Amino acid sequence: MTDDPFARRYDIDWLRVGATYLLFVFHVGKVFDPAPFYHVRNDQLSFALLVVCGFIGLWHMPLFFLLAGWSAVSSLRARGTAAFARERLRRLGVPLIAGCILLAPVIKYLELRSGLDLSHRGLRVSPALQDGFKMVILSGLAVAPPFDERFVDFLPTFFTHLDRFTWSHLWFVAYLLTFTLVLLPLFLRVLRYPATRTPVPAVWLYAPILPLAVVQVVLRPYWPGIQNLYDDWANVAYYTIFLVSGFVVARFPAIEQRVDEEWARASILGLVTTLGLLLGVLGVIESPSAILAGTAVAGWCFVVAALGLARRFLSWRTPALDYLVESAFPVYVLHQVAIVVGGYFVVLPLSLGIVAKFVLLLVVSVAGTMVVYHFGVRPFAAPRFLLGMRARACALRKVGVPARIAMALLSAGLAGSAREARGAGSPVGVWYAEGGAAQVAVEPCAEGLCGRVVWLRSPFDEDGCELVDRNNPDPVLRGRPVVGIEILRGLNPSSRSADVWSGGDIYDPTSGRTYRCEVSLEDEDHLRLRGYLGVRWLGRTTRWLRVGAEQRTCRDTPR
């Protein structure tokens, strides 16, 4: 277990990727699952897929919420409160709106054409489908009226009639965005508690089972879960517990250590409970309360087991992981429409058995989603933005060791260009700041030019601990390492001179203060930086030296 709270956790990445791509199996299986609900439905249904989908459903979405809580810890520490909230709105709110406008109408239209209608009021099905649902709902369901509208006639009603609207699988995005913003004060409070490595008794790791079981037994019978957010209190309470639990586990290393030690026991307890749930499906156990409580026990235990197993066996990185991590959220947004469209038009009309249709629909949906993602989303700025992806980063944006070497080489190249073309200098490159105490990489960013600390001459404090941003006015950011902090931002070419960049800010980690700043190139190897409060004359000027130029400038200095 790493002591660096900002270190990349590849085990968490693998879990997130695995949970995302497992959605193809889960949702394709739901097409053949007797249990409600999916947007399109095969004529023949499978009890085996009822069991498979039921098993996945015990822990799958809970794992998503727990991982989201986990990620919120490092995101809050790295960005601060305001930037974290803005980032959540951009990376969750924008895809939610885009998906509801561009994808959800197609899903809802084919749902209605299939004789199904899940709205904020509940589920209705056509008379032809009633018998299939009676396999799991003996009392039957409300009858859906016939639907034979053209898509062009249906589309306006999707946005003007609430009964026609659906956010389909994007309910998770809506819930996560809402929960995260509402719980932000609680998250900030938890971050202020000191982390301790005092061993945590195993019983505390299983403590969330109690509130989860109460939610299932007390609330679930009244709110079975139609995911409309405003009248779905069982899901709201259930998934909130997982979200907060993920945040707490990531915040306190002692709890994570207990997870690593308990994964085997949690796995066994989850499997035993699942066998009991299977007996409930078969009618051997007839107590609804026992079954509902069992779903809470199995769900929590399998999530704990997944965390522990991933930590033990998946803490490694491959080039494929980098691609899959970036693809995970766009694939989540896109996969559902691929399954619904592929099922409705391609697979379900075929005269094939359930196994053949399942495999074919799985192949069609995965292939369709990945083709759209790889060729239609990944290369382009607009779809990346709409699907919550970061802008494509140039090599300069990275601050690892290879990137630092690349930046140093780029600085040397720019210096050579400046020698060949007078006035063509640029502040882009790596600079010694404060007399060589630090190196700052100045690089292009969305706001103009930005600068990030990439090296410190003395990276440890008097206790041998890594220097952190302890004086930051935002308590959430006081634990982040100084190396990696963006201290310059928003510099743009000045109208006064081709060698001046102004309009930006500079952050001083030693005081925690932010100043307005302006930089100017004295020559190809020296950068003059002026930090000031409000007006330029009320400030201080420092002189930076380009990394790689120290020997040359030293030889040029008279002795």
Secondary structure, DSSP 8 states (H G I E B T S, - for coil): --S-TTS--HHHHHHHHHHHHHHHHHHHHHTT-SSS--SS--SS--HHHHHHHHHHHHHHHHHHHHHHHHHHHHHHHHH-HHHHHHHHIIIIIHHHHHHHHHTHHHHHHHHHHTTEEEETTEEEE-GGGHHHHTTT-TT--EE-------HHHHHHHHHH-GGG---GGGHHHHHHHHHHHHTHHHHHHHHHS----S---HHHHTTTHHHHHHIIIIITTT------STT-HHHHHHHHHHHHHHHHHHH-HHHHHHHHHHHHHHHHHHHHHHHHHHHHHTTS---HHHHHHHHHHHHHHHHHHHHHHHHHH-----HHHHHHHHHHHHHHHHHHHHHHHHIIIIITTS---HHHHHHHHHHHHHHHHHHIIIIIITT-HHHHHHTT------GGG--SHHHHHHHHHHHHHHHHHHHHSTT---S-EEEEEGGGTEEEEEEEETTEEEEEEEEESS-B-TTS-B-B-TT-SSGGGTTSBSTT-EEEEEEEE-SS-TTEEEEEEEEETTTTEEEEEEEEEEETTEEEEEEESSSTTSEEEEEEEETT-HHHHHHHS--
